[in-house]
Amino acid sequence: MRSSSRTTIRLATAFRLSSTRPINSCGPLTTNGGRKPQAAEVAQQALTLDDLLDNGQGVGRAGGLVAFVSGGLPGERVRVAVDAVKRNYVSAHAVDIERRSPDRIESVCPVFPECGGCQVLHLRYEAQLEWKRRMLRDALARLGGLPDAVVDVTHPTVGMPGGYRNKVSLVPKFGSGPTQLGLYAARSHRVVPIDHCPVLIPRLDRAVRALVSLAADDPALFAGTRHVVARASATSSQLVVSMNGDGRLKPRAAGCDAIRSQIPELTGLTCSWEFENENALFGRRFATLWGSPLIRENVAGVQLSFGIASFFQINTSVLDAIAQRLLGALAGSGRVVDLYCGVGTFGVALGSRGIPSTGVEWFRPAVEEAVANAAANGVTCAAFECASAVDATRGERGRTLLSGADAVILDPPRKGCEPEVIAALGARGPARIEYVSCNPATLARDAKALAAAGYRLSRATPFDMFPQTGHVEALAEFER
């Protein structure tokens, strides 16, 4: 539903950045014109915004400084409250919108934008798709040195606006009152309580509502918990919850009866402890408290099973679209190498079409799941090995792996590929590289390195894996 058409829109102060506090005055700052504005002076101006960052902040100019404005959209004229003034930029949040973007809509979430899970619930979905195409194109031009790269229109998530996420990680908030569950605010570890989440698939959202109610009614059930991770299959009936925290969690298996009674669709309950660092969702140790710990998803005609701690894309329908594109691009290949292969999604799908592949993954449980997935689908031409992509492609081992390969699939984490991997590909020269990326900046960096190694970017396609956010998934296709 579109928002009101009135000329000026008053915005809630929730758009203020949670990690900063308002600044009423500031020491002198030198701008491009040599002038030294004060923060209060900036706040008196009406700013015109002409761009949008991936974190959802609009971009304008204020007193010669770049202004990053939470709550503003491109094309809008806004008045702001200043949150912070830095050497070369101002952070602020919109309090009045004097000229409204035609792409502005009403958010369907009561805790947006305070919650950090989504950045653009106020932006029309079609505009989100074009914005993401532009971000990918700009990254390839500016960071990759590829201004003429062919960038397709963004492949959408079908059924938007609506729920698409198959996984959520909730954080308990303990206090003198009822225990609450929520998500972190943007750029902080402050917990924003929720009672549901509109971007989750419906069965998972129902589970979140039940968990929130349980936490309020029986806080002892969540004592010692750091994260409550829940995942539901978008294509099958599985729904698994994992209570992750300190070692006291495992003996409290009796508490699972309460969770089972409140979540009738639950198929598995697990726990995890002994964390390696403060930001880890899962610890080194796991236990199944009830049911099966596995999730099953159907992608590109094959069934994949995996544990809740294994990496698997949070948008199953878009993963299927990417897999179908890869199958078409690699049809007729003699052998494919799949680096960062996870639970074997692409390798098993290729094998089901008779295309041999070797997958490489550093996380041993995922490798074991990939082997099991190949067997379950009757695939005998897909092999998997546990190693880092760097180790697998260096020296004699790398020569053996890459020798005779027609194509390589790359699906690295947000940091992109290691330089050693790019160098190995350049040296051994498979004819085709299919690069699945979740970060346009590191994709552009790696595309520049691949171009220097003799590859041409033939096509890049953004896929909207993460609607309502600034995250961009892309498939970049390179030819030798």
Secondary structure, 3 states (H helix, E strand, C coil): CECCCCCCEECCHHHCCCCCCCCCCCCCCCCCCCCCCCHHHHHCCEEECCEECCCCEEEEEECCEEEEEECCCCCCEEEEEEEEECCCEEEEEEEEEEECCCCEECCCCCCCCCECCCCCCCECHHHHHHHHHHHHHHHHHHCCCCCCCCECCCECCCCCCCCCECEEEEEEECCCCCCEEEEEECCCCCEEECCCCCCECHHHHHHHHHHHHHHHHCHHHHCCEEEEEEEECCCCCCEEEEEEECCCCHHHHHHHHHHHHHCCCCCEEEEEECCCCCCCCCCCEEEEEEECCEEEEEECCEEEEEECCCCCCCCHHHHHHHHHHHHHHCCCCCCEEEECCCCCHHHHHHHHCCCCEEEEECCHHHHHHHHHHHHHCCCCCEEEEECCHHHHHCHHHHHHHHCCCCEEEECCCCCCCCHHHHHHHHHHCCCEEEEEECCHHHHHHHHHHHHHCCCEEEEEEEECCCCCCCCCEEEEEEEC
